[in-house]
Amino acid sequence: MAKPKHSLDLAEQLCFSLYTAQRLVTAAYRPLLDALDLTYSQYVAMLVLWESAPLTMGELGTRLGLDYGTVTPLVKRLEAAGLVVRSRSTEDERTVHVAPTDAGHELRAKAVGIPDSIAEVMALEPAEFATLKESLEHLSANVAGSNE
């Protein structure tokens, strides 16, 4: 039997390093998002909608990497909070579009400082930030490609 290439030592597990970083970064977002009465999932959904609305529910799910069953309750909570509105397509009533309301657009002005606050917590140089982001995107693409 061939010797394994990788150890079972926790300290050598990339997945644990990713998990720890994700948990700590999400925790850093929490007080900033609590002030806006948003969860992290709601925040990233609003980021996408501020950037590209209106979007169909399917487009929003694709941009967030979420399936329809996960996006629907997320959007319903944003709608209940008065931040987005859903509307049926006039061409195909099965298609639902999502767009920020006036209150949703106003929230963007309150959220504008969040990326800088998080960048300060991360304390990465711009080149380190860019390299890390590129590496994580490459990793995500590789893992997604292996699951197809």
N, C-alpha and C positions, 0 to 999 in steps of 0.2 A: 504494500500500500504506500502510495506517495505521501510525502510529508506535506501537510497543508501550508499554503503560502502565507496565510494570515493567522494570527494568534486569537485566542478567545479572551485575552486580557482586556478588561474594560477600557483601560487607558489607551489602547490601540484601536479602539472602535471609532471610525469616522461617524457612524450613525449616532453615537452618544455625544460626540462633540457638536454635531448638528442639532441634536435634541436640546442640549444644554443652552447653546447659543439662541435657538429659537425661543425657548422658554424665557430666557433673560431679556431678550429684545422685546418680546411681547409684554413682559412685565414692565419694561420701561415705557411702553406706549400707554399702559393702563391709566395712570393719573391724567395724562394729556387727553385721552379719549373719554374718560369719566367726566371731565369738565364739559365735553360736548354731548354727553349722554349717548355715546356710541360704543359698540363693541369693536374689536379689531376687524372682524369680518364685515361689519357694517361700514367701517371706515374705508376698507379697500374697495368695497362696492361703490361707495360714493366717489372715491378717487377715479374709478373707471367712468362713472357717469358724468363727473365734472369734465372729464377729458373728451368724452365721445357721445354724449346723449343726443338724441334718444337711441337706445339700443333695444333689440329684442331680448327676451329673457334668455334665449339660447346664446346670443352673442355675449351677453353679460356673463353667463356661466362659462363660456369658452375663455373669455378674457381672465376670469378668476380661477380657472381650472377646477370648476365645480360642476356637478351634475344638476339637472333640472330639479330633482327632488330636494336638493340642498339650497338652490338659489330661490326657489319659490317662498319658503318661509322667511328667508333673509329679506327678500323684497317686501313681503307682507308686513314685517316688523318696521321696515323703513317707511312704508306707506302709512301704517298706523301712527307713526311718529310725525307724519305730515311732511316728510322729507322728499318723498318721491310719489309719482303718480303712475299708475299702470293704465294703458289704453289698448283696446283691440285694434288690430290693423283693419283698415277699410277694404284692403284687397283680399285678406285671408283672416277670417275671424279667429282662427286657431293661433295666430301670431299675436303675442302681447308685447307691446313696447313699454319701456320704462324710461322715465326722465325725471330729473330733479324738479321739485316745486320751487316757488320763490323762496320758501324757508330753507330748502335744500341748497339753493344757490347762496343764500346768506350765510349758511354754515361754512361754506368754503372759505370765506373771509376770516372766520374764527379759527380755521384749521391750518391756515397758511404757514404758521410758524412751527408746526409739528415736525416736518422733515429736518429743519435745522436743529431743533431740540434733540431729536434722536441722533443726528450726526454728532452732536456734541457729546452725548453719552457714549457713543461708539468709539470716539476718539481715534478715528482712522484718518490718515492722510488721504487726500483726494486720489492719489494713485493706488493706495491700498484698497480704498473703497471700490474703485473701478475694477481692480483685479479680482477682489473677492466676489463682487456682483457677477462678473463674467464667468468666473469659475463655478459659482452656484448655478447659473443659467446653463452652463455646459453640462454639469452634473445632472440637472433636472432633465435636460434633453436626452442624455444618455439613458437614464433610468426609464423615462417615458418610452423611448424607442425600444428598450428591452422588454417592455410589457405589451407590445403590440402584437 
